[in-house]
C-alpha cells in the first residue's frame, strides 16, 4: 500500500512539474500581451477541459508532457483570427519571445532549487566537494564467508595490518593506479587472491608505498563460493551529509544544484548510447540502473523510496527530474524550447547583418522549412519513449533491489 502511495505521489509530482513548466510559458506570454489559446497536460484526445478568459485548460489522454498554445508562435500559423492578430507572438520584440520560450525552463530550474533548498534544511545535502577517498577505520584479520553470507571467525593479522597499514591511513593507489573509493579498492583486491600488490597510503605528511601480500579467502560471488582476495581493512564512515540552517542552505543548495546540473548534462549527452541497453533489457538483459526511465519507471522508483521511508531521496529525485526537463528542453532543435529560441536568435543575427548592409529586417523565419526536422525528431522521441515505457513494465529499474 505504501509503495502504491509513493507511485501515485511521484506521478502527481511529474504532472505538477509539467504543469508548472507550461505555466512558465503561459504567464510570461500573458505578461507581454500574447494570446494563450490552450494550456494542456498530456497530448492526444482531450479527456477534460474548460475555457476561461479566451484560454482552454485541459487534460489529454497521453501523459507524456504538455503544451501551451500561444497564438502566432510562428508567422505561418494558419489559425490566427482577426481578433487574435494584435496579440500574436511573432510580432513581439525578440527579447520578449526568448523570455516566453525560456519561461518553462526557468520554472523548472527554480522548482528544482526550491526542492533541494527544503531538503538541505530537513534531511541535509551531500557535499559534492567532500573528500570521499578511502580512509582506514579498522585493521582486521581476513575471514572466510559462510554459506549463509555471514563472515566466519578469524585470528592473526590481516594482509593490510601485516604490511604496516594503520588506522587513519588514506588509501591513495593500488599498483600505481588511483583508488577513488573503498568500493573500488574492494573490487580490485577481490580478484587478486594471494597476489602481492603495492598500496600507496597517505599518513600525515608522508606518502608511503607498502607491499601487501593479499590474503586468500572464500567469498560468495555471483551466487557461487570462490577463492577471493582480502586485505583486512574497514572503511571510516563517510560523513558528507550536512543539514543546514536557512542562511547556509542557500550556498549549499547552489553548490549541489551545480553538481546535479553538470551530471544532467553528461546524462543527456550519454542518452543515445543508453538506448540499445534499454532495448536489450526488454529481452532479458540486465537493466542499467543509471539508464533512462519513463514516467512509469520513475513513478515505480518513487514508490520504492516511499515504501523504504526515504523521503529525502524521493524529493531529490523530483528535483533531478526538474533539472533534466529544464536542460533537455534547451536542446537547440525543434520541437524543444531551445529550438524555438535558436530560431529567434537566428532572426536577430540575420537582421543585424542585413542592417549593416542597409537592408530592412527580413521578418519572421519560415518555420515550414523546419517541419521535416520537427517531424523526424518528434517521431524519434515518441519511439524512444515507447521503448523505455515497455522496458519499465517488463524489466523495471529497482534501486533498492
Buried (B, 14 or more C-beta within 10 A) or exposed (E): EEBEEBBBBBBEBBBBBBBBBBBBBBBBBBEBEBBBBBBBBBBEEEEEEEEEEEBBBBBBEEBBBBBBBBBBBBBBBEEBEEEBEEBBBBEBEEEBBBBBBBBBBBBBBBBBBEBBBBBBBBBBBBBBEEEBBBBBEEBBBBBBBEEEEEEEEBEEBBBBBBBBBEEEBBBBBBEEEEBEBBEBBBEBBBEBBEEEBEBBBBBEEEEBEBEBEBBBBBBBEEEEEBEBBBBBBBBBEBEBEBBBEEEEBBEBBEBBBEBBBEBBBEBBEEBEEBBEBBBBBBEEBEBEEEBBBBBBBBBBBBBBBBBBEBBBBBBBBBBBBBBBBBBBBBBBBBBBBBBBBBBBEEBBEEBEEEEEEEEEEEEBBEBEEBEEEBEEBEEEBEEBBEBBBBBBEEBBBEEEE
